[in-house]
Amino acid sequence: MRASAKVIAITGASSGIGEATALRLAADGHHLLLGARRTDRLERLTVKITADGGSVSFRRLDVTDAADVRAFVATARERYGRLDVMVNNAGVMPLSSLAELKVDEWDRMIDVNIRGVLHGIAAALPVMREQGGGQFVNIASVGAYEVSPTAAVYCATKFAVRAISEGLRQESAGDIRVSVVSPGVTESELADSISDPVAREAMRTYRSVTIPAEAIADAIAFAIGRPAEVDVNEIVVRPAAGAQ
């Protein structure tokens, strides 16, 4: 392992921002463990990265299962001997107005978007403290700074990601870096989970201007690539041509 290479675990790596981040970080020479539920996509991504000379492995991962996330982190240590960066990227966005009472969808967003990040922290934090350092990159959203109709619960989960990350930063200052990356409208499959027809149509209009997932991958790579004494805490990346 070359001196500048880091061991990086990425959740939600099978598509969108997670996939783009895996490709970018592998190209930068880092060692990756990729996690997601869709192992067929992870396998294809792993084959591509390996063919391009990258160092990567994958494991099926459900971030709502704390034991599964612990096993994911343990796999990184077994494979590479340490874990330098945990990218908590997995997320869902089934938008709807509160009056639609889609409680199951609310619960799913809470489980993936909040508990998933907490599970990632709970699994990786003891490892990083034991080895004397590390970094969390938690993916939030512009929805962590504002609320819009049909997105109340989604925005609440992303506000929570920011709050959790700031608490972790304050508690871990000096040893463990904490970065929050908040994408604006980005090319991804997130909108595919919207079952409510009104919210789906509104999102189609909202997403008329997007940025590629690679733009977010670049921001993540920037935060990871700073010297150990520099902690990039928050990055917001929006389309230049759009309000969001």
C-alpha positions in Angstrom: 0.0 0.0 0.0 1.6 3.3 -1.1 1.9 5.9 1.6 -0.7 8.3 0.2 -3.3 5.5 -0.4 -6.2 5.3 2.0 -8.6 2.5 2.8 -12.1 3.8 2.1 -15.5 2.1 2.7 -18.4 3.5 0.7 -22.1 2.7 1.4 -24.7 2.9 -1.3 -22.0 2.3 -3.9 -24.1 0.5 -6.5 -25.2 3.7 -8.4 -25.2 7.4 -8.6 -22.9 9.3 -6.2 -21.6 6.2 -4.6 -20.6 4.6 -7.9 -19.1 7.8 -9.2 -17.2 8.2 -5.9 -15.8 4.7 -6.2 -14.6 5.3 -9.7 -12.9 8.6 -8.7 -11.3 7.3 -5.5 -10.0 4.2 -7.2 -8.5 6.3 -9.9 -6.8 8.3 -7.2 -5.1 5.1 -6.0 -7.1 4.4 -2.8 -8.2 0.9 -1.6 -11.9 0.5 -1.6 -14.6 -1.6 0.0 -18.0 -1.1 -1.6 -21.3 -1.8 0.0 -24.9 -1.9 -1.2 -27.8 -4.3 -1.4 -27.6 -4.8 -5.2 -24.5 -7.0 -5.4 -24.9 -7.6 -9.2 -24.1 -3.9 -9.7 -21.3 -3.9 -7.2 -19.8 -6.9 -9.0 -19.9 -5.1 -12.3 -18.4 -2.0 -10.8 -15.7 -4.0 -9.1 -14.8 -5.7 -12.4 -14.5 -2.3 -14.1 -12.3 -0.8 -11.4 -10.1 -3.9 -11.2 -9.7 -3.9 -15.0 -8.5 -0.3 -14.8 -5.9 -1.3 -12.2 -7.8 -0.2 -9.1 -7.8 -1.9 -5.7 -11.4 -2.8 -4.7 -13.6 -5.4 -3.1 -17.3 -5.5 -2.3 -19.8 -6.9 0.2 -23.6 -6.9 0.3 -24.7 -4.3 2.8 -27.9 -3.2 4.4 -27.2 0.0 6.4 -30.4 -0.3 8.4 -28.9 -3.4 10.1 -26.3 -2.3 12.6 -24.7 -5.8 12.8 -24.3 -5.8 9.0 -22.6 -2.5 9.0 -20.2 -3.7 11.8 -19.4 -6.7 9.6 -18.8 -4.4 6.7 -16.2 -2.4 8.6 -14.7 -5.6 9.9 -14.3 -6.8 6.3 -12.4 -3.6 5.4 -10.0 -4.2 8.3 -9.6 -7.9 7.5 -8.9 -7.1 3.8 -6.7 -4.0 4.2 -5.6 -3.9 7.8 -7.3 -0.6 8.7 -10.1 1.8 7.8 -9.1 5.4 7.0 -12.4 6.8 5.6 -16.0 5.9 6.0 -18.3 7.4 3.3 -21.9 7.2 4.6 -23.6 7.7 1.3 -26.6 5.4 1.2 -29.9 7.3 1.0 -33.5 7.2 -0.2 -35.9 9.9 -1.1 -39.6 8.8 -1.5 -41.1 12.3 -1.3 -44.8 13.0 -0.6 -46.8 15.6 1.3 -47.3 14.9 4.9 -51.1 14.7 4.3 -50.6 11.6 2.2 -49.6 9.8 5.5 -47.1 7.5 3.9 -45.7 6.4 7.2 -43.9 3.4 5.8 -41.9 5.7 3.5 -41.2 8.1 6.3 -39.9 5.2 8.4 -37.7 4.0 5.5 -36.1 7.4 5.1 -35.4 7.6 8.9 -34.0 4.1 8.8 -31.7 4.6 5.8 -30.8 8.3 6.0 -30.4 8.7 9.7 -29.9 5.2 11.3 -27.7 4.2 8.3 -25.3 7.1 9.1 -25.4 6.3 12.8 -24.7 2.7 12.2 -21.7 3.7 10.0 -20.4 5.9 12.8 -21.0 3.3 15.5 -19.1 0.7 13.4 -16.2 2.8 12.3 -15.6 5.2 15.2 -14.0 2.6 17.5 -11.7 1.4 14.7 -10.6 5.0 13.9 -10.0 5.8 17.6 -8.0 2.6 18.1 -5.7 3.3 15.1 -5.3 7.0 16.0 -7.3 8.7 13.3 -9.7 8.6 10.4 -12.4 10.5 8.5 -16.1 10.4 8.0 -17.7 11.8 4.9 -21.4 12.0 5.4 -23.6 12.8 2.4 -26.4 15.2 3.2 -28.2 17.4 0.7 -29.2 21.0 0.0 -32.3 19.7 1.8 -30.2 19.9 5.0 -30.4 23.7 4.8 -34.0 24.3 3.6 -37.4 22.6 3.5 -39.7 22.4 0.5 -43.2 20.9 0.0 -43.4 17.1 -0.2 -39.8 16.9 1.2 -40.5 17.6 5.0 -39.3 14.2 6.2 -36.5 13.8 3.7 -35.2 17.3 4.7 -35.5 16.4 8.3 -33.3 13.3 7.8 -30.7 15.5 6.1 -30.9 18.1 8.8 -30.2 15.3 11.2 -27.1 14.2 9.2 -25.7 17.7 9.5 -26.4 17.8 13.3 -25.0 14.4 13.9 -21.9 15.2 11.9 -21.3 18.5 13.7 -21.7 16.7 17.1 -19.2 14.1 15.9 -16.8 16.8 14.8 -16.9 18.6 18.1 -16.4 15.4 20.1 -13.6 14.1 17.9 -11.6 17.2 17.1 -7.9 16.5 16.6 -8.1 12.9 15.8 -11.0 12.2 13.4 -12.0 14.5 10.6 -15.7 14.9 9.7 -16.9 16.2 6.3 -20.5 16.8 5.2 -21.0 16.9 1.4 -24.4 18.3 0.4 -25.4 17.8 -3.2 -27.9 20.0 -5.0 -29.8 18.4 -7.9 -27.6 15.6 -9.1 -28.0 12.8 -11.6 -29.0 9.8 -9.6 -31.7 7.2 -9.0 -33.1 8.8 -5.9 -36.2 10.1 -7.5 -37.1 6.6 -8.7 -38.3 5.8 -5.2 -41.0 8.5 -5.3 -44.4 6.7 -5.3 -46.6 9.7 -4.9 -47.6 11.0 -8.4 -47.8 14.7 -7.4 -44.3 14.6 -5.8 -42.9 12.6 -8.7 -44.1 15.3 -11.2 -42.8 18.1 -9.0 -39.5 16.4 -8.8 -39.4 16.0 -12.6 -39.6 19.8 -13.0 -37.2 20.4 -10.1 -34.6 18.1 -11.7 -34.7 19.9 -15.1 -31.2 21.1 -14.4 -28.8 18.7 -12.8 -25.1 18.2 -12.3 -23.4 14.9 -12.9 -22.6 12.5 -9.9 -19.0 13.0 -10.8 -19.1 16.6 -9.5 -20.0 15.3 -6.0 -17.3 12.6 -6.3 -14.8 15.4 -7.0 -16.0 17.2 -3.8 -15.6 14.0 -1.7 -12.1 13.4 -3.2 -11.2 17.0 -2.3 -12.2 16.6 1.3 -10.4 13.3 1.6 -7.3 14.6 -0.1 -6.6 17.5 2.3 -3.6 17.2 4.7 -4.3 15.5 8.0 -4.2 18.9 9.8 -7.0 20.3 7.5 -10.6 19.3 8.2 -13.1 20.3 5.5 -16.3 20.3 7.4 -19.0 21.3 4.9 -19.2 21.4 1.1 -22.4 22.4 -0.8 -22.4 21.6 -4.5 -25.2 23.0 -6.7 -25.9 23.3 -10.5 -24.6 26.7 -11.6 -27.6 27.2 -13.8 -30.3 26.3 -11.3 -31.6 27.6 -8.0 -31.2 24.2 -6.3 
